[in-house]
Each structure stands twice: as structure tokens, then as C-alpha cells.
Amino acid sequence: MAHEVRIPKLGVAVEEAQITEWQCSNGDDVEAGQVIYVLATDKTEVEIESPAAGVITIIGEVEIDYPVGTIVATID
């Protein structure tokens, strides 16, 4: 079963955020808890960790604003 990696809600007023950097490449093996991307809002940058171990398929691109809840990767 694939795990969906979504843009998380980082604060009450945050409705969208931007991926500034992927810390892994498409097709890499990732571990649960490993930082996989950096997410930026107008006020902060946060490192986002993998929710599961497996092979990552990256969907989201850097420097694009995504609404909270958007799927930006899957992990099989």
C-alpha cells in the first residue's frame, strides 16, 4: 500500500506552502522519519519527514505554491 505524502497544515492561518528543496531523489529508498523535503511558508521553513519507509515517487515540484493537503509524493 502506498503512503501519500501531503503538504501539512503548519499553522491556523496557513493555507498554502512551497517546497523549497527535495532532500532525496525520485526512486530513492527512504526511511520513516528521514527528512525528505523542506517546506516554506511566508513566515518559516520546516523540514518534513517521511511518514514511512520505502521507495519514494516525487510528484511535487520546487518553488510552486501548493494548498495544504496536496499530495506531493508517494512511498511504496
Secondary structure, 3 states (H helix, E strand, C coil): CCEEEECCCCCCCCCEEEEEEECCCCCCEECCCCEEEEEECCCCEEEEECCCCEEEEECCCCCCEEECCCEEEEEC
